[in-house]
C-alpha cells in the first residue's frame, strides 16, 4: 500500500516518473477505464475548490467514482468521533482516501489507521504534495527543472505549498530566493533541512531588484486563516503585489505561478502577459492527480 503524504517521501526519480506519466495522460494516452469500479473518498475538512474538484475530475476521467465529506460539521466528527475512527470507517467504504485537514500531521495520522492508500491534500501549515507535483509539472512545461532561480514570495511560514515545493526543488539544484514579511520566513526546521541538502537559500527585502535574475516567481497569499488574530494578519496583508510594471525587466522565459486562490498579490492585468501561468497551473491539476490516483490504486 503506497500513501502520498509528503513530497519528502519521493526521490527525484520517483517525481520524474510521476511527471512523465502525467505528461502522457495530458496527451490522452491513458486508459479511461483504468479505475472502473474504484471509489475515492474525499475527506476535506477545510475549504477547497481546485484541489477537491480536480481530484474528483481525475477520478471520473479514469472511470471511478467519489464519495465526499465537506466539513467537520457534515460528519460524525461533529459528534466527537476522532479522526482515527473516521478514517477506519471510511477506508471500509473506498479504495483510497484523499484528505485535507487544518492540523499539521493529520494526513500521516490518517495513513496509520487507514486500510487503503491515503493522499495528503494539505495538512495545516505542513505539506501539500499534490500541489507540488503540478507546480513542478507546470515549470517543466516551460524549462528544465535543474538549476533554476526561483523566488518564493509571500507567506512562507504557514504556506504549505511553499514548504513542499522548496523540499522538491532541493532535488533539482535550485537556488531559492525568499521574499516575505517579517515573521513569515520559512520555518527554521525546514530551512535547516534544505541547507543540509546543499540548497542555497537567499533572503531578500526588495522584490524589484531580483526580478531580472529570476526564472520563476512562486507567489502565495498571506493566509488569514492561519493567523492567531486579525491584527497580526492585517499587519502583513498586501505586503507584495506583482504588476506588469514590476515584470517589465524580467527574463522572457520567466513564469509566474500561484497555487490560488489569489487575493491581491497579483494584479489582474498580469493575467494577459505571457509570464502568467497560474490558470494553466490549476488545469494541470487534473492530469497530475490522475497520475497520482493511478499510482496508489493500480
C-alpha positions in Angstrom: 0.0 0.0 0.0 1.5 3.3 -1.1 0.5 6.5 0.6 1.4 10.0 -0.7 1.8 12.1 2.5 4.9 14.3 1.9 6.9 15.3 -1.1 9.9 14.2 1.1 8.8 10.6 0.7 9.8 10.8 -3.0 13.3 10.8 -4.6 14.0 12.6 -7.8 13.4 9.5 -10.0 10.0 9.0 -8.3 9.0 12.6 -9.0 10.2 12.4 -12.6 8.3 9.2 -13.3 5.0 10.7 -12.0 5.5 13.8 -14.0 6.3 11.8 -17.1 3.1 9.8 -16.5 1.1 13.0 -16.2 2.5 14.2 -19.5 1.3 11.0 -21.2 -2.1 11.5 -19.7 -2.3 15.0 -20.9 -1.6 13.7 -24.4 -4.7 11.5 -24.0 -2.5 8.4 -23.7 -4.3 6.6 -20.9 -6.9 4.0 -20.2 -10.2 5.8 -19.5 -11.4 2.7 -17.7 -8.2 2.3 -15.6 -10.1 2.8 -12.3 -13.5 1.3 -13.3 -15.4 0.2 -10.1 -12.9 2.0 -7.8 -14.2 4.6 -5.2 -12.3 7.6 -3.9 -13.3 9.0 -0.5 -12.8 12.8 -0.4 -12.4 14.0 3.2 -12.0 17.7 3.1 -12.2 19.5 6.5 -11.0 22.8 5.0 -12.5 24.9 2.2 -11.3 23.9 -1.3 -12.2 24.5 -4.9 -9.3 23.4 -7.2 -7.9 20.5 -5.2 -11.3 18.9 -4.4 -12.7 19.3 -7.9 -9.5 18.3 -9.7 -9.3 15.1 -7.7 -13.0 14.3 -8.4 -12.5 15.2 -12.1 -9.4 13.0 -12.2 -11.3 10.1 -10.7 -14.2 10.4 -13.1 -11.9 10.6 -16.1 -10.4 7.3 -15.1 -13.8 5.6 -14.7 -14.1 5.7 -10.9 -16.5 7.5 -8.6 -16.1 9.7 -5.5 -17.6 9.9 -2.0 -17.3 13.3 -0.3 -17.4 14.8 3.1 -17.3 18.5 3.0 -16.7 19.7 6.6 -16.4 18.5 10.2 -20.0 19.6 10.7 -21.1 17.2 8.0 -19.8 14.1 9.5 -19.6 12.2 12.9 -16.6 14.2 14.0 -19.1 16.9 14.9 -20.4 14.3 17.5 -16.9 13.8 18.9 -15.6 11.0 16.7 -11.9 11.0 16.4 -10.1 11.4 13.0 -8.6 8.0 13.5 -12.0 6.3 13.9 -13.4 8.3 10.9 -10.6 7.1 8.7 -11.1 3.5 10.0 -14.7 3.6 9.0 -14.3 5.4 5.6 -11.5 3.1 4.5 -14.1 0.4 4.6 -16.1 2.2 2.0 -13.5 3.3 -0.5 -10.4 2.1 -2.3 -8.4 5.3 -1.5 -8.8 8.4 0.6 -7.7 12.0 -0.2 -7.7 14.1 2.9 -7.4 17.9 3.7 -7.3 18.9 7.3 -6.4 22.1 9.3 -4.0 20.2 11.6 -0.4 19.5 10.6 0.3 15.8 10.7 -3.3 14.8 10.2 -2.7 13.0 6.9 0.1 10.9 8.3 -2.1 10.0 11.3 -4.8 9.0 8.8 -2.4 6.8 6.9 -1.6 5.0 10.2 -5.2 4.0 10.7 -6.4 3.5 7.1 -6.6 0.2 5.4 -6.4 1.8 1.9 -3.9 4.3 0.4 -4.1 7.9 1.7 -3.2 11.0 -0.3 -2.5 14.3 1.6 -4.3 17.2 0.0 -3.0 19.6 2.6 -2.5 19.4 6.3 -2.5 22.7 8.1 0.8 24.5 7.6 2.5 21.2 6.8 2.7 19.7 3.3 0.7 19.7 0.1 2.4 17.1 -2.2 -0.2 17.0 -5.0 0.1 20.8 -5.4 3.9 20.4 -5.6 3.7 17.8 -8.4 1.5 20.1 -10.5 3.8 23.0 -9.7 6.8 21.1 -10.9 4.9 19.9 -13.9 4.0 23.4 -14.9 7.6 24.6 -14.6 8.8 21.7 -16.6 6.5 22.6 -19.5 8.4 25.9 -19.9 12.0 25.0 -18.9 14.2 22.2 -17.5 13.9 21.9 -13.7 17.6 21.8 -13.0 19.5 24.8 -11.6 16.7 27.4 -11.6 16.5 30.6 -9.7 13.1 30.6 -8.0 11.6 33.3 -5.9 9.2 32.2 -3.1 7.1 35.2 -2.3 4.5 35.8 0.5 3.6 33.6 3.4 6.5 31.2 3.8 5.8 30.3 7.4 2.3 28.9 7.1 2.3 28.3 3.3 2.3 24.5 2.9 2.6 24.8 -0.9 5.9 26.7 -0.5 7.1 24.1 2.0 6.5 21.2 -0.3 7.8 23.0 -3.4 11.1 24.1 -1.6 11.7 20.5 -0.5 11.2 19.1 -4.0 13.3 21.8 -5.6 16.2 20.8 -3.4 16.4 17.7 -5.6 16.9 19.8 -8.7 19.8 22.1 -7.5 17.6 25.2 -7.4 18.5 28.4 -5.8 15.7 29.6 -3.6 15.2 33.4 -3.2 12.7 34.2 -0.4 10.8 37.4 -0.1 8.3 37.6 2.8 7.0 39.9 5.6 9.0 39.8 8.8 7.8 36.8 10.9 6.6 34.8 7.9 10.0 33.3 7.0 10.5 29.6 6.1 10.3 27.5 9.3 13.7 27.1 10.8 13.5 23.3 10.7 12.7 23.3 7.0 15.4 25.8 6.2 18.0 23.7 8.1 16.9 20.5 6.2 17.3 22.3 2.9 20.7 23.7 3.9 21.8 20.2 4.9 21.0 19.1 1.3 23.1 21.9 -0.1 20.2 24.1 -1.2 21.1 27.7 -1.4 18.5 30.0 0.3 18.9 33.7 -0.3 16.8 36.1 1.7 15.8 39.4 0.0 14.0 42.6 1.1 13.4 44.1 -2.4 11.5 42.1 -4.9 12.0 44.6 -7.8 15.8 44.2 -7.6 15.8 40.5 -8.2 13.2 40.2 -10.9 15.7 40.3 -13.8 17.5 37.2 -12.5 14.5 35.0 -11.7 13.2 32.1 -13.8 10.1 31.5 -11.7 8.1 33.7 -9.3 6.1 31.5 -6.9 3.6 33.8 -5.3 1.4 32.9 -2.3 -1.3 34.7 -0.5 -1.0 35.7 3.1 -3.1 33.0 4.8 -5.5 34.8 7.1 -6.9 31.5 8.4 -3.5 30.5 9.9 -3.0 33.7 11.9 -3.9 33.7 15.7 -5.8 37.1 15.4 -6.9 39.6 12.8 -4.5 42.3 13.9 -1.5 40.0 13.2 -2.9 39.3 9.7 -3.6 42.9 8.7 -0.1 43.9 9.8 1.4 41.9 6.9 -1.5 41.8 4.4 -0.9 43.3 1.0 2.9 43.3 1.5 3.7 42.3 -2.1 1.9 42.8 -5.4 3.0 41.5 -8.8 2.2 44.1 -11.5 3.0 44.4 -15.2 5.4 47.3 -14.4 7.3 45.1 -12.0 7.7 42.4 -14.7 8.9 44.8 -17.3 12.6 43.9 -16.8 12.0 40.1 -16.4 13.5 37.4 -18.5 11.4 36.4 -21.5 11.1 32.9 -20.1 10.1 34.0 -16.6 6.8 32.4 -15.4 4.6 33.5 -12.6 2.9 30.8 -10.6 0.4 30.9 -7.7 -1.4 28.0 -6.0 -4.6 30.1 -5.9 -6.8 31.5 -4.6 -5.3 34.9 -5.0 -6.4 37.9 -3.1 -4.5 41.0 -4.2 -0.9 39.5 -4.7 -1.2 39.5 -8.5 -2.6 42.5 -10.4 -5.3 41.1 -12.8 -3.5 42.9 -15.6 -0.8 40.3 -15.3 -3.2 37.6 -16.5 -2.8 38.8 -20.1 1.0 38.6 -20.0 2.9 35.5 -21.4 4.5 35.2 -17.9 1.2 34.3 -16.3 0.9 30.5 -15.9 -1.3 30.2 -12.7 -4.5 29.2 -14.5 -2.6 26.7 -16.7 -1.0 25.5 -13.4 -4.5 24.9 -12.0 -5.6 23.0 -15.1 -2.6 20.8 -14.8 -4.0 19.5 -11.5 -6.2 17.1 -13.4 -3.6 15.0 -15.3 -1.2 15.2 -12.4 -3.8 13.9 -9.9 -4.9 11.3 -12.4 -1.3 10.0 -12.4 -1.3 10.1 -8.6 -4.5 8.1 -8.3 -3.3 5.5 -10.7 -0.1 5.2 -8.8 -1.8 4.4 -5.5 -4.8 2.4 -6.8 -3.5 0.2 -9.5 
